[in-house]
Every structure is written in structure tokens, then in C-alpha cells.
Amino acid sequence: MKRSKITRRQFVSKMAAGAVTAGFSLSAFSANDAIDPTSRSLEYRKLGRTGLRVSAVSFGAMTTSDPLVIRHAVDLGINYIDTARIYLRGENEKIVAAAIKDVPRDKIFIATKIPSSTRRKPLRSLPKQEMLSLVEESLAALKTDYVDVLLLHSIADRDQVFNEYAVDVLAKLKKDGKIRFPGISTHTNIPEVVDAAIESGFYDVILAKLNFKSDQADVESLERAAKTGIGIVAMKTQAGGYRTEEMGGFTPHQAALKWVLQHKFVANAIPGMTTIQQVEENFPVMKKPELATREKAALKAYGDSIDGLYCRMCAKCEEDCPYGAPIAEINRCVMYAEGYRDKALARAELASLGTLPCVDCSTCTVACRNHINVQAKIQAALALLT
């Protein structure tokens, strides 16, 4: 796959006359620099019953530390940015705000997330006031009066979907005009979570893990949700983004993204992008979303090469653990180190899980249905924490 040759230096030279300050200043930009999406042959889709017309390729800002990267994507026509209160230890929302500060608010859609429960088992709902305070912090960091989509972060079961405290908070925020549409995000146990969201009739958006390695049950549940009017946003589209010896230097990012967008029930995908080169690589998918034969072959080769690495987060293995270890979450954290090559993120996410029962367990007998070496993943997690 041919990568764009544009460098950050070239981009800064082209897009800004002055230097960018440490405070994320983008004073060289003006609102007129933003490209009108209607003037380009790009694909925009309706985000379910929200009616929002979102760019098929949107922006996952989770690990983006440079506002210039986000701004470049916006200027190309990407109009939906996904962030969260906890990303980059609370700094990510500020970076998003810096990137879009002179873009008319009605030309960009912002989605952010707050937790509704503790991360540590047994899960307990956060108090309503704590959730409300987190939203106020997000609005202040984003420098906006409202967000378009507010998601309950990392929902993993039916009970969390029907958390009355969280539903009451979202309803109040919508009534007060601080959010437009409530939703949930989910990595684990997707069919149960999605079917519960459908049953609730409350949530307008679901952000879910979806990629070419996803279980068919996950795909089918998301399609069911879309048929009810829920807007579907796809994340983790790259299946970990691993670099393997079998693939050499090739990473099939475009092909993986195209696979997701071939599913018309998906409104948009939010691949994480931290460099201008990644934006330049992902953006053309909006112009030519069809999967070529060679791309299908590349995806199969990539899929075969990561079969022993990539956890599908089905969480079925957790039934085998007598100590209730959050194995799927542990594997997700290890993926950040092995696939994303971001050990700081992996450590932070692992730390949020609390003390792992695996620390004192010397006889792990958990077996993965998809042939992941669970014991090796747990040892990798423990090594990250030492």
C-alpha cells in the first residue's frame, strides 16, 4: 500500500504561516480554511434516527496528541470526532477543542464518553452527581455548550445498559440541552449489550468493536440495531493493527476499513489516527470504498497472521476463571501495547482494572475458544505493571 509522502513539516508549512505554540494555538487557520464537504465526492451517511450526516470515515482521537492532525482531517471533510473524558488523562478533549476552535460548531459533530460504573469488579454504578460532574468537565475541556453524542463508556452487559442512574443522567442532560443524543460504547459481549439497547428504546447511538475478525453474532446484532433506527459507529476497525513477520512491512489499513464500511448498516468508522500520514491513508476510503480482490487476499493473509494474537473480546473464556478475572479487558489492554505499540496507554488501562486476581494465581487453566494463549497474555499484562 502506497503511503502519502506528505510530512508534518510540509503540512505545517502549507497550512500555517506561524509556529504552533505549546498551548495548541491554531491561529493561522480561519474558519474559511475548512473545506465544504458538499463540494467533494465523499461519502456521508445518516447516523440512524439522529439524522446527522456523518463522514463515513470519521476520527478516533483516543491517542491523538497533535491538534494539527485532527484539523487536517476536518479540512479534508471529516466531520465527526470521537473522544472521551479519560483519554490522554483528560487532555484529549482539550486537544480536540484546539483543533476545531474556529470551525463553526454546526459543521462538526463531537462524541465523547463518560463511565457509568466502576471498572473494577464487582461493578458499581457511579453516583448521578459524579456522572454529571464528568460531563461538565468534558464541556469545559471541549469549550462547547453541548456535545452531539454522549456515550456511556465500555458497557459490557445488560445490567449496565439498564442502569437507572445513568439513564436518568442522560435524560436530564438531553433535557437541559447539554447533549443531543445518548448512546453506549461496547467492546465485550456485544450481542447481549446491543439487544438490551434495542429493548430499552432509549439509546440513539451504539459505538461498537467491529472488524473483519468479528464474530458473526456481533455483526448480526449491530445490523438488528440499525434496523430499529440506532446509529452504528464502528471502532477497533484494524483488529489491533499488529505488524507481523508474515506481512512484512505491509499493514492493510485501507482494506480493513473498507471491510467495515461495506456493511451499509454502519454509519461511520472511527479509526484512530495520530499522524498526518495515517489521515492521508484512511481518507481515500471515502472516495473508493469498494474492496479490490487483492485487498481481500491481503485481509485474509493478515487475519491468518494474527490469529494467535488478536482477542475477539467475546469474554467466553471468563466463564472458566474461578476468580472472575476480566480476561477480555486484560487482553484489550495488552493489545494496546502489542498492536498499537503504546505501552503507556496499556499500563493506564490495566491500572484502571485494579488488582488482578492473576497476580496470585499460578495454575491458570483458562482456555480460549479462538486459540489465544491466555496465559501468555496475562503474563504480558503483569510484566507491563511491574
Secondary structure, DSSP 8 states (H G I E B T S, - for coil): -------HHHHHHHH-SS---TT---TT--GGGS--GGGS---EEE-GGG--EEESB-EE-TT---HHHHHHHHHHT--EEE--TTGGGGTHHHHHHHHTTTS-GGG-EEEEEE-SB-SSSS--B--HHHHHHHHHHHHHHHT-S-EEEEEETT--SHHHHT-HHHHHHHHHHHHTTSEEEEEEEESSSHHHHHHHHHHH---SEEEEE--TT--HHHHHHHHHHHHTT-EEEEE-TTTT----GGGTT---HHHHHHHHHTSTT--EE--B--SHHHHHHHGGGGT-----HHHHHHHHHHHHHTTTT------GGGGG-TT---HHHHHHHHHHHHTS--HHHHHHHHHHT-S-GGGG-S------TT---HHHHHHHHHHHH-
